């Protein structure tokens, strides 16, 4: 509803014209770049898994595609996407404990990389608009996020981590072999954190992917005719995700994304119809890629269930 109100406020016709004006080739470029980002994100997941793996990189790329498609297209929060992404890779040979543990570590690494991106965004904003009232609250929020990220890493480590003890208490009465499953996941978590270079490489790849999202925003703004350089688009993307991080439980960031684009875009001198055009272009890309991905995943899931039935 909020997104619709914002589109109406800036003008349905202007926003629609801005989105359609990119043309077929422009929209294809937007979608193709997202596929490149999926490859980087899948590789970031892949490096966390044990070196004796027999699965291929494409399995983790596919799992990441399912995760993002579920988060963007289904009425779930991003947390639901994490579960479906882990489920998708198990259908291609990755054991559930490894899939779950690597998902947890990967999400943490991505969050830490996102903090790095947001720091860069604040620096860009401070150089271009040093008097902006956004700098201090976002800076304080980043300090709190960094503390939360480091606390998350601490909670995940150790053979009897507080996180695992809490999970056991929550699931013990629901799942018969909950203790066995939790111990297996904790063993994988300890193994992953025992090779910190893998976690560091995963974080670096996620940061690279975040820069890639900034480039995707630059492509979208330029296709819509905006006068903006790469650093400006990167700053918008960074502060956008600083806002979206507070709405992680909102399915598809409904309404929040549009409001954030308008507000953050204005800080960098972008008119609301252009910012909303980028947001709509992003949603169109997510649906164009996400719906076929989910249909293929459902087909694989159905085939698997038929195969295990007696």
ZIKAZI-V346576 format. One record per pair of residues at least 6 apart in sequence whose ideal C-beta (glycine too) atoms are under 8 Angstrom apart, sorted by sequence separation. I is the first residue (numbers start at 1). J is the second residue. D is the distance in whole Angstrom. If there is no record, write none. Layout:
BEGIN
<<I	J	D> <I	J	D>>
END
This chain:
BEGIN
<<49	55	8> <70	76	6> <71	77	7> <74	80	7> <90	96	5> <126	132	8> <155	161	6> <172	178	5> <175	181	7> <192	198	7> <193	199	7> <222	228	7> <247	253	6> <250	256	6> <265	271	8> <266	272	7> <71	78	5> <74	81	8> <125	132	6> <155	162	5> <156	163	6> <171	178	4> <172	179	7> <192	199	7> <221	228	5> <253	260	8> <265	272	7> <7	15	5> <22	30	7> <76	84	8> <155	163	4> <71	80	7> <72	81	8> <90	99	5> <125	134	7> <126	135	5> <244	253	5> <247	256	4> <265	274	7> <266	275	7> <70	80	6> <71	81	3> <86	96	8> <89	99	5> <125	135	6> <168	178	6> <171	181	8> <218	228	7> <262	272	5> <265	275	3> <46	57	5> <49	60	8> <70	81	4> <167	178	8> <168	179	6> <171	182	7> <218	229	8> <264	275	8> <69	81	8> <87	99	8> <218	230	5> <221	233	6> <244	256	6> <68	81	7> <86	99	4> <122	135	6> <243	256	7> <244	257	7> <262	275	5> <265	278	8> <43	57	6> <46	60	4> <67	81	5> <70	84	4> <86	100	6> <168	182	5> <218	232	8> <261	275	4> <262	276	6> <42	57	6> <45	60	4> <46	61	8> <66	81	8> <67	82	6> <70	85	7> <167	182	5> <215	230	7> <218	233	4> <221	236	8> <261	276	6> <42	58	7> <122	138	6> <214	230	7> <217	233	4> <218	234	7> <244	260	6> <43	60	7> <67	84	6> <68	85	8> <86	103	5> <121	138	8> <122	139	6> <217	234	7> <240	257	8> <243	260	4> <261	278	6> <42	60	4> <43	61	7> <45	63	7> <66	84	6> <67	85	3> <85	103	7> <164	182	5> <215	233	7> <258	276	6> <261	279	4> <42	61	3> <45	64	6> <66	85	5> <67	86	8> <164	183	8> <214	233	6> <215	234	8> <217	236	6> <41	61	8> <42	62	7> <118	138	7> <122	142	7> <214	234	3> <217	237	5> <240	260	5> <243	263	8> <42	63	7> <64	85	6> <67	88	8> <82	103	6> <164	185	7> <216	237	8> <240	261	6> <243	264	7> <258	279	5> <39	61	6> <42	64	5> <63	85	5> <66	88	4> <164	186	5> <257	279	6> <38	61	6> <41	64	5> <42	65	8> <63	86	7> <119	142	6> <211	234	7> <214	237	4> <118	142	5> <213	237	5> <214	238	7> <240	264	5> <63	88	5> <82	107	6> <161	186	7> <236	261	8> <239	264	5> <257	282	8> <38	64	6> <62	88	6> <63	89	4> <160	186	8> <257	283	8> <38	65	5> <41	68	8> <62	89	7> <115	142	6> <118	145	8> <159	186	6> <210	237	8> <159	187	8> <161	189	8> <210	238	8> <213	241	8> <236	264	5> <239	267	7> <60	89	6> <236	265	6> <38	68	7> <59	89	5> <62	92	7> <115	145	5> <63	94	8> <115	146	5> <159	190	6> <210	241	8> <236	267	8> <157	189	7> <158	190	7> <235	267	8> <236	268	5> <59	92	4> <156	189	5> <157	190	7> <235	268	6> <55	89	8> <59	93	7> <60	94	8> <111	145	8> <112	146	8> <115	149	6> <236	270	7> <59	94	6> <63	99	8> <157	193	5> <232	268	5> <55	92	6> <112	149	5> <156	193	7> <55	93	5> <111	149	5> <54	93	7> <55	94	6> <236	275	8> <153	193	8> <228	268	7> <108	149	7> <111	152	7> <228	270	7> <108	152	5> <226	270	6> <49	94	7> <108	153	6> <50	98	7> <108	156	7> <226	274	5> <49	98	6> <221	270	7> <225	274	7> <224	274	5> <105	156	7> <104	156	6> <49	102	6> <221	274	7> <224	277	5> <48	102	4> <224	278	6> <45	102	6> <48	105	6> <220	277	8> <221	278	6> <224	281	7> <45	103	8> <48	106	6> <220	278	5> <223	281	8> <45	106	5> <48	109	8> <217	278	7> <220	281	5> <44	106	7> <220	282	7> <44	109	7> <44	110	8> <104	185	8> <97	181	7> <101	185	5> <105	189	7> <96	181	8> <100	185	5> <101	186	8> <104	189	7> <102	188	7> <97	184	4> <101	188	4> <105	192	5> <96	184	8> <97	185	5> <100	188	8> <101	189	5> <105	193	7> <97	187	7> <98	188	5> <101	191	8> <102	192	7> <109	199	6> <113	203	5> <117	207	7> <97	188	5> <101	192	6> <112	203	6> <113	204	8> <116	207	5> <114	206	8> <109	202	4> <110	203	8> <113	206	4> <117	210	4> <105	199	6> <109	203	4> <112	206	8> <113	207	4> <116	210	8> <117	211	7> <106	202	6> <110	206	4> <113	209	8> <114	210	6> <105	202	7> <109	206	6> <113	210	6> <117	214	8> <106	206	8> <142	242	7> <145	245	7> <138	239	7> <141	242	7> <128	232	7> <138	242	6> <134	239	7> <124	231	6> <128	235	7> <124	232	7> <124	234	7> <125	235	6> <124	235	4> <121	234	7> <120	234	7> <121	235	5> <124	238	7> <125	239	7> <120	235	8> <121	236	8> <121	237	7> <122	238	8> <121	238	2> <122	239	8> <120	238	6> <121	239	5> <117	237	8> <118	238	5> <117	238	5> <118	239	7> <121	242	7> <118	241	7> <117	241	7> <118	242	5> <114	241	6> <114	245	7> <134	267	6> <132	267	6> <129	267	6> <129	268	8> <128	268	7> <50	191	7> <125	267	6> <125	268	8> <48	192	6> <48	198	6> <47	198	5> <48	199	7> <47	201	5> <48	202	5> <47	202	5> <44	201	8> <45	202	8> <44	202	5> <47	205	7> <44	205	4> <43	205	6> <44	206	5> <41	205	8> <40	205	6> <41	206	7> <44	209	7> <40	208	6> <41	209	5> <40	209	5> <79	248	8> <78	248	6> <79	249	7> <77	248	7> <78	249	8> <37	209	6> <40	212	6> <77	249	5> <77	250	7> <77	251	6> <37	212	5> <76	251	6> <36	212	7> <37	213	7> <75	251	5> <74	251	7> <75	252	8> <33	212	7> <37	216	7> <73	252	7> <72	252	6> <71	252	7> <33	215	7> <34	216	7> <33	216	5> <30	216	7> <33	219	6> <30	219	6> <29	219	6> <30	220	6> <30	223	7> <29	223	8> <26	223	4> <22	220	8> <22	223	4> <21	223	8> <22	224	7> <21	224	7> <21	225	7> <19	224	8> <18	224	5> <18	225	8> <88	297	6> <91	300	6> <91	301	7> <72	283	8> <88	300	8> <73	286	7> <84	297	8> <91	304	5> <72	286	4> <73	287	6> <72	287	8> <69	286	8> <73	290	4> <68	286	8> <72	290	5> <73	291	6> <69	289	7> <70	290	8> <74	294	7> <69	290	4> <73	294	6> <68	290	7> <69	291	8> <65	289	8> <69	293	4> <70	294	7> <69	294	5> <66	293	6> <65	293	5> <66	294	7> <69	297	8> <66	297	5> <6	255	8> <3	254	7> <7	258	7> <30	281	6> <34	285	6> <2	254	8> <3	255	4> <6	258	5> <10	262	8> <2	255	3> <6	259	6> <1	255	6> <2	256	7> <3	257	7> <27	281	7> <31	285	5> <35	289	7> <3	258	4> <18	273	6> <30	285	5> <34	289	6> <2	258	7> <3	259	8> <6	262	6> <18	274	6> <2	259	6> <27	284	7> <31	288	6> <15	273	5> <18	276	7> <19	277	5> <27	285	7> <31	289	6> <14	273	4> <18	277	3> <22	281	7> <15	276	5> <19	280	5> <27	288	8> <10	272	4> <11	273	6> <15	277	6> <18	280	8> <19	281	5> <9	272	8> <10	273	5> <15	280	6> <19	284	7> <6	272	7> <10	276	6> <7	276	6> <6	276	6> <7	280	8> <3	279	8>>
END
